[in-house]
């Protein structure tokens, strides 16, 4: 039996407003508990919310960026539930009339094809505080610093069919909100959190299966793992003749598994009703048009520009433009080294590898755009060979030094003197009699493949400093002399 | 001194007949001597009052005083006042010292009025007799064992017993007008949005509105001049320009069209009250006004609609009282649910619990459309009734209450009977219109109130109509027997 997964995502993006959605308290992350919660955030008796227009602007930016319908009249509703980190006993959200209606975006799949994913809606709401269960014996601490931070909840259509598609969609939303500058995208700090709705059905079936929702996943890797695990779990249950309970699950990254958080029976009746403390948000066409006309460059447009301006491949352009910080970094490096292709190769190759190994985002790279640009300049002007350049990059990673002084200190300057290189080439050739004999014995059209061995030996003998182009130019005639 | 109106006291202060300190001291002494009979205050703040009076005297002698400078005022204990317990008449907030001032309090502070203390009220403003207070019932100075009305019963009793020359109240369904009527006072509920709700502990956000309770319409105009105005901290407050309510008090009433809704003069109305109201209308005719019978056909639906909407909003507004952040918390909770249940079980009184239950039920999944949505539709019909009527007439008049002050304990067993108290008043709150009550005679030595209803932001017209009546009659000058 062929199974098909049906996946929809709800993404909570914290909006990068200076102050909270309904109060003047700061939204900065990491302050001492309850120091960024004012009377309104603490829900003191008598306090009232005042809507932060900056959050509205950001929501409309997102809506226009995905060509969605913008709600001319949107309304805040109260979602009533008791929990200690929900200070009012309700969350102010938008159920009936959200600010952003139906929209869509394209994702690129691994096979190179493009798939369109629908965005059902995006609405404004306030974040809750945090419960701190570890710090206090037999008690819970409540930190309301986060309470009232504006969230844009972006709800997708159930259009995705695999964990990979879901991740591509989440990454796309991430790249849009960060490119717009409306969300810092910091997943570790919870600025971008994903709820995954997953169900499975027989391939070709129309009716959707019962779904589960895995909540608050805060990395792309975990999204993939959680969805894959959930698909397998559901298929196993169904194949064993069981049925899927509609429930909310929690992804445990340490155990790499989801577990039940609350069942459908335990689900709250949120008793939504329009918030009587806030007026409906009414916006004019002019307001929407002005925002649309002032949108910053979006990832899709930037990718196209990278292809035409820098002559990059579709693949390189996509990978360099998806993340705003990375795209900015790339363009700064190109501006310095004046070689777009070289910069692309290094950014997506050696440099990306080092970031990954150290589990760093590009914002936290110890090597600045300026230094990487300098390094690439030295490759371009033949001062450095690839191998030497890698050594310089490693040095830059761990020490505060200039590219040129590292090259000097480590003696990595590439040898470009033809006479000096020829000496090394002849020495290696004379020491590799066996391989030379094989070369001579080979058919002329097979000889090209055998050059690699000699190149390697020569580069080794030159400690990586010989210019590979010059080596090759000299090597072939020297070997051919012997034939 | 205690029989003087605010206008007279203001003049006395300006001419140096007495100082704000003397005036305040006298009132404080009278409160400590007399209030045990009435229980009109929950908290008296003598130190704060004397401090404010001293500052007021300085401004008066410096010539920078406002008409309200140095006037002692009693505030309903629903307005948060910094550093002072603000209980809303509830055990839940018996230990709550507000860290901030409500906008209404701030405004009286700005003109240097003197705050004598906080007056008794039905718990969270839910009641029509002031019997639902954690701090005990309030006695109406007009009759031993008679209720003063509610929920602003303490505010009314304090002025009627001459323990303050004026007081603030709030009116969600009649809570200013009904106590004013039952204690021979003048009370005005302004248009919804005219006075800021910031810092006023919410009962039903879309209905709550603050206003003054005074001896005369002139005093009410003076107090409303301080209270009214747009507040950026209350999104539902109106930025319509504020009139000077004292400027037009003496405008002749010739040609004033008074509408008499036949639904307000039905069989439920005590015939003696009907006679007093008819006498008052005759007086208005003498003053040049014209009478016209009108119809408000949906009047009968007001009580059922109100008792869905108000409890629904209250059930949500009162969720913040959960024992987590402030107010009452039960002893030694075993877990979170136990804390919620016992905290709220112990902290709220019977009527508050009843309304939370009703409101929670009305908003529940599956009932929302049948109750809350339907009630909102009725609300629009009721509003439309008034809008239509006010196209034909300038003001609408009728009784404030169906009967005079009832005995303490008389209606506590039958909530519906109690709710009927507000039959003539609460439709205005649903419509958001301004209304006031002025004394128009007595039945069995108990005061009767005439209700005057006007169009949106027509407070000037209401106060003018009330003032001209008070210039022609002396019902409002009569004081409770034994004072």
Interface residues (C-beta under 8 A of the other chain):
Chain A: X39 X42 X43 X44 X45 X46 X47 X48 X49 X50 X51 X78 X80 X82 X84 X87 X88 X89 X90 X142 X269 X271 X272 X273 X276 X277 X278 X279
Chain B: X79 X80 X86 X88 X93 X96 X98 X99 X100 X102 X197 X198 X199 X200 X201 X202 X204 X205 X206 X232 X233 X234 X235 X236 X312 X313 X315 X316 X318 X319 X320 X321 X322 X324 X325 X326 X327 X336 X340 X360 X363 X364 X365 X368 X372
